Amino acid sequence: MTSSLVAWLRYEVIHVWGLVMGMRAINVGNLDAGVDAPAVPTRAQLNQWGRAAYANLWADIAATLMPPDRPMQSGRGLEIGCGQGEGLGYLTTATPLDWDAVDLSLAATLISRWRGHRVRRAASQALPYADAAFQVVVAVESVMLFPDAQRSLGELRRVLAPGGRIGLAEFRQAGCADTRALIDAACAASGLRCLSFVDRTEAARRAIIHGEPARAALARWIPGFLRRHFADTLSLEGTARHRRWLDGSHCYWSAVLARADD
Ligand SMILES: C[S@@+](CC[C@H](N)C(=O)[O-])C[C@H]1O[C@@H](n2cnc3c(N)ncnc32)[C@H](O)[C@@H]1O
């Protein structure tokens, strides 16, 4: 099996598991500062932390796209890698835009459609939309999965309308300063520029650590032969990824990009 087939199958399994277990936000989650996290959070709370990643990202986009004296009234938005549509649920109610989305996973596409969203099964590197069709394009924790990041960024740039914004949120096994430099270089090669960059590592680390008991309980339902494979993805205690969140060698960032020629 090729690595891209394994990567695709992995998300089919994750989304079916998420549907069965009620895990709708398949992301690290950005627990809001000041929230008193319970010792053992519920699935609903994990989903709420996952939605907070979208709320934080939207606040960044709105701050650069819609100054208070020029609020956006309408337009189109596109999410890349929408998963089960939990973030789309937030975006469609909290923003004035009309949202489309794509995901590579068949399970994710069907679940999101069933939840009432307009989703196509497509890949970031070949978006089935016209040039300059969207005022906003967002991707929450799918950027790291793009098989050809440069080509995908070029596609995001192609479908972005003049004056529009791209919002990205992602984690990475590196420091935020290195990541910022990488984004600037990738933008320069794709006709984009980075308008803002936010280090969200602390909020993500809090969500990971506080959510550990709930995720460990959910992981017990994963068949034994698959559990080891997904333990690291879930950042469960004892895994390399869990250690990296604790020792600060994993960062979480969000960025807002615009066309370089704007
Ligand atoms: C970590 S999940 C995040 C899902 C959702 N954004 C959320 O926060 O709940 C990543 C998603 O990206 C999708 N994905 C991976 N590679 C992709 C690609 N090249 N184009 C579009 N979607 C992709 C996966 O199928 C998966 O649903």
The ligand as a MOL file (V3000), in Angstrom:
LIG
                    3D

  0  0  0     0  0            999 V3000
M  V30 BEGIN CTAB
M  V30 COUNTS 27 29 0 0 0
M  V30 BEGIN ATOM
M  V30 1 C -7.2380 16.6210 11.7270 0
M  V30 2 S -8.6350 16.5210 10.6520 0 CHG=1
M  V30 3 C -9.3550 18.1170 10.9520 0
M  V30 4 C -10.8080 18.1460 10.6160 0
M  V30 5 C -11.5300 19.4550 10.9470 0
M  V30 6 N -10.8750 20.5870 10.3200 0
M  V30 7 C -11.6420 19.6640 12.4400 0
M  V30 8 O -10.9580 20.5540 12.9530 0
M  V30 9 O -12.3950 18.9250 13.0850 0 CHG=-1
M  V30 10 C -7.9200 16.7300 9.0330 0
M  V30 11 C -8.9040 16.5680 7.8800 0
M  V30 12 O -8.2560 16.9350 6.6700 0
M  V30 13 C -8.6570 16.0100 5.6440 0
M  V30 14 N -7.6010 16.0390 4.6010 0
M  V30 15 C -6.3760 15.4610 4.6310 0
M  V30 16 N -5.6820 15.7640 3.5210 0
M  V30 17 C -6.4780 16.5370 2.7610 0
M  V30 18 C -6.3300 17.1670 1.4900 0
M  V30 19 N -5.2020 17.0720 0.7890 0
M  V30 20 N -7.3620 17.8880 1.0020 0
M  V30 21 C -8.5260 18.0060 1.6900 0
M  V30 22 N -8.7160 17.4320 2.9090 0
M  V30 23 C -7.7160 16.7230 3.4430 0
M  V30 24 C -8.7860 14.6900 6.3890 0
M  V30 25 O -9.5910 13.7710 5.6740 0
M  V30 26 C -9.4010 15.1370 7.7030 0
M  V30 27 O -10.8060 15.1300 7.6550 0
M  V30 END ATOM
M  V30 BEGIN BOND
M  V30 1 1 1 2
M  V30 2 1 2 3
M  V30 3 1 2 10
M  V30 4 1 3 4
M  V30 5 1 4 5
M  V30 6 1 5 6
M  V30 7 1 5 7
M  V30 8 2 7 8
M  V30 9 1 7 9
M  V30 10 1 10 11
M  V30 11 1 11 12
M  V30 12 1 11 26
M  V30 13 1 12 13
M  V30 14 1 13 14
M  V30 15 1 13 24
M  V30 16 1 14 15
M  V30 17 1 14 23
M  V30 18 2 15 16
M  V30 19 1 16 17
M  V30 20 1 17 18
M  V30 21 2 17 23
M  V30 22 1 18 19
M  V30 23 2 18 20
M  V30 24 1 20 21
M  V30 25 2 21 22
M  V30 26 1 22 23
M  V30 27 1 24 25
M  V30 28 1 24 26
M  V30 29 1 26 27
M  V30 END BOND
M  V30 END CTAB
M  END
